Amino acid sequence: MFFSQAGARPRMWEASPSEYKKWVEVFKACDEENKGCLSRENFKVAVVMLFGYKPSKIEADAVMSSVDPNTSGILLKEFLDIVRKKKEAQLYRNEIRHIFTAFDRHYRGYLTLEDFKKAFKQVAPKLSERIILEVFRLHVGSRFCRKSYFRVTRRKYGK
């Protein structure tokens, strides 16, 4: 059930052939002038089609700044790499949310030490309570983690 190590970076993920085909079709549909590349605006449309949201100015700027200045936009290969990375990040966030939900048995939106102990008793029953307590104090108990990885609002649970 718990695949990631704490703080681990997302693993390399490969798209299925049908998903890859869909990405190529979206690229071609957004390449209105058949130049073989996407402009900034066409890239935004492609992201909306694939991920359901319009990229922010900051995200679009970051993508466009990584594009080869000798081209007039994002080439197919670059686009596929960007989409793959976005998909990896999306899957990683979903995995983190899934793990948090499993730990937060009472749907409070935060973890107590008892929640943490019960979860570790199921996943790693031989792990000493001292180590569990250290991990809780170091990660879950820290202000940073409560606000980032381990702080989930009740809305995300649908409650």
C-alpha positions in Angstrom: 0.0 0.0 0.0 2.8 2.4 0.8 5.2 2.7 -2.1 7.3 5.8 -1.5 10.0 6.4 1.0 9.6 9.6 2.9 11.1 12.4 0.9 11.6 10.2 -2.2 11.5 11.8 -5.6 8.9 10.6 -8.1 10.0 7.5 -10.0 10.4 7.4 -13.7 7.1 6.5 -15.2 6.3 5.4 -18.8 3.1 6.2 -20.5 1.1 3.4 -22.0 1.0 3.3 -25.8 -2.6 4.6 -25.9 -1.7 7.5 -23.5 1.4 8.4 -25.5 -0.8 8.4 -28.7 -3.3 10.7 -27.0 -0.5 13.2 -26.1 0.7 13.2 -29.7 -2.8 13.7 -31.0 -3.3 16.7 -28.6 0.1 18.1 -29.8 -1.0 17.9 -33.4 -4.5 19.3 -32.6 -2.9 22.3 -30.9 -0.3 22.8 -33.6 -2.8 24.8 -35.7 -0.3 26.0 -38.3 1.4 22.6 -38.6 4.8 24.1 -37.8 5.8 21.1 -35.7 5.9 23.2 -32.5 3.5 24.8 -30.0 3.4 28.4 -29.2 2.9 29.6 -25.6 -0.8 29.9 -26.1 -1.1 26.5 -27.9 0.8 24.9 -25.1 -1.7 26.3 -22.6 -4.5 24.8 -24.6 -2.8 21.4 -24.7 -2.4 21.5 -20.9 -6.1 22.3 -20.5 -6.9 19.4 -22.8 -4.7 16.9 -21.0 -4.8 18.0 -17.3 -8.0 20.1 -17.1 -6.4 23.4 -15.9 -4.9 26.4 -17.5 -1.2 26.8 -16.6 -0.3 29.9 -14.7 1.9 32.6 -16.2 4.8 31.4 -14.0 4.4 27.8 -15.3 4.1 28.9 -18.9 7.2 31.2 -18.4 9.2 28.3 -17.0 8.3 26.0 -19.9 9.0 28.6 -22.5 12.3 29.6 -21.0 13.4 26.0 -21.3 12.7 25.9 -25.1 15.5 26.1 -27.6 15.6 29.8 -28.7 16.4 28.6 -32.3 12.9 27.2 -32.5 9.6 29.1 -32.6 8.0 27.0 -29.9 7.9 23.6 -28.1 8.8 20.7 -30.3 7.0 17.4 -30.0 9.8 15.7 -28.2 10.0 18.5 -25.6 6.2 18.5 -25.2 6.1 14.8 -24.5 8.9 15.1 -21.9 7.0 18.0 -20.2 3.7 16.0 -20.2 5.5 12.9 -18.8 7.1 14.9 -16.0 3.7 16.5 -15.2 2.0 13.1 -15.1 4.8 11.7 -12.8 4.3 14.6 -10.4 0.5 14.2 -10.5 0.8 10.5 -9.7 3.3 11.2 -6.9 1.0 13.8 -5.3 -1.9 11.3 -5.5 0.3 8.6 -3.9 1.2 11.1 -1.0 -2.5 11.9 -0.6 -3.4 8.2 -0.5 -0.8 7.5 2.1 -2.0 10.5 4.2 -5.6 9.3 4.0 -4.6 5.8 5.1 -2.9 7.4 8.2 -5.7 9.8 9.0 -8.2 7.2 10.0 -10.6 9.7 11.6 -10.6 12.2 8.6 -9.5 15.1 10.7 -7.1 16.6 8.2 -4.0 16.1 10.4 -2.1 13.2 12.0 -1.9 12.4 15.7 0.9 10.3 17.2 -1.7 7.6 17.7 -2.7 7.6 14.0 1.0 7.4 13.1 1.7 4.5 15.5 -1.3 2.5 14.3 -0.4 2.9 10.7 3.2 1.8 11.3 2.0 -1.2 13.4 0.2 -2.4 10.2 3.0 -1.6 7.7 6.1 -2.4 9.8 5.1 -4.3 12.9 8.7 -5.0 14.0 9.7 -1.3 13.9 10.5 -0.1 17.4 8.2 2.5 18.9 11.3 4.7 19.6 12.0 5.0 15.8 8.3 5.7 15.0 8.3 8.4 17.6 11.5 9.9 16.2 10.1 9.9 12.7 6.8 11.5 13.9 8.7 14.2 15.8 11.1 14.9 12.9 8.6 14.9 10.0 5.0 15.0 11.0 5.4 17.1 14.2 7.4 19.7 12.4 5.7 22.9 11.3 6.9 22.5 7.7 5.4 19.0 7.2 2.1 19.9 8.8 1.7 22.7 6.4 2.9 20.9 3.3 2.7 17.1 3.0 0.7 16.2 6.0 -1.9 19.0 6.1 -4.9 18.1 4.1 -8.2 20.0 4.3 -11.5 18.1 4.9 -12.6 19.2 1.4 -10.1 16.9 -0.2 -11.8 14.0 1.6 -15.2 15.1 0.3 -16.5 15.7 3.8 
